[in-house]
Amino acid sequence: MKMFLISDNVDTYTGMRLAGVDGVVIHSKKHLRQQLEKAFADKEIGIVLLTETFGREFPDIIDEVKLKRRLPLIVEIPDRHGTGRDPNFIMNYVNEAIGIKI
């Protein structure tokens, strides 16, 4: 299985290309949907990497894909500016999911 990157910036794309991951750089909702459909059509792609910016800007598309599809796996990654998440986001996620404060 292959990975495929959909990025909002050239730096992340370049870094992933150096690691052997193919991908595209896009900047609009229309192109995001087109590239996701293209990735879904390629049965060799098992993981689609998205920069976190898309998760923040277009949560409707990302949530729809995550809920309705098993494959490929959608993984949001930080871009060159780092993550925009709260430093304790994993703890908060566990608290919300199972109600246990660790």
N, C-alpha and C positions, 0 to 999 in steps of 0.2 A: 504494500500500500504506500501511496505517496502522500506528502503534505502539499498544501497549496496556500499561499499567503495572499490576503486581500488587505492592502495597506493604504493609509491616507498620506504617507510621506515616503520620499525616495530613500531616506537614510535607513529606515527599517527594511525596506525592500532590498537595498543593496547588501545589508548585513545578512539577511536570510538567503540571498542568492549566493553569497560566499560560503554559506553552510550547505548549499545544494538544494535549497527549497525554491521552487518556481513560484511566481506570483504576478500580481499586477498592482499598480498604484491608481487609485480612483478618488474622486472628490464629490460624488453626488449620489443621492438616494437611488436614482434610476440606474446608474452604473453598478451600484452595490447589488441590486436585485438581479441584474443581468449576469454579473460575475458569479453570484451564488448559484443561479440556475445552470450556468455553464459548468461549475464545479460539481453540481449534483449529477449532471449528465455523464461525467467522466467516472466510470466505475472503479478506476484505479486510485482515485483520491479517497483516502480514509479519514484525513484530518484537514479541516480548513482553519487556518489561523487568521484571526481578525484583530486589528489594532483596537484597543479599548475605546478609541474615539468613536468608532461606529456603534458600539454598545451604548454610548451616552447620547449620540446624535440621532440614531435610528433604532431605538429599543423595540419598536413595533415589529420591524422586520426580523431582528435577531431573535426576539422571544418567540415569534411565530415559527421560525425555522427550528429552534431548539425544542419546541413542544411537539411539532408534527413530524420530525424526521429522526430516525435512529442513526443513520449514516449519511453523510460523513459527520464525524464529531466536530462541533464548532467550539473553538478555544479562543478566548479573548486574551491577547497579550499586550503588555505595556509597549509603548513606542519609545523613541529616543529620549523623551522627556520624563520617562518613568511612569509609574502608575498613578492614577488619579483616585485610587481607592483609599479608604481609611486604613491606617496601619493595623487596626484590629478587625479587619473585615472578615477574617476566617472565624474568629471568636464570635462575632456578631451573627454570622451565618449559622453557626452551630446553635447559638441561643435561640434564634428564630425558628430553626428547623425542628429541634427536639426539646426546647424549653429548659435546657440545663445550662447553668452558668458555671463556666470552668475557671 
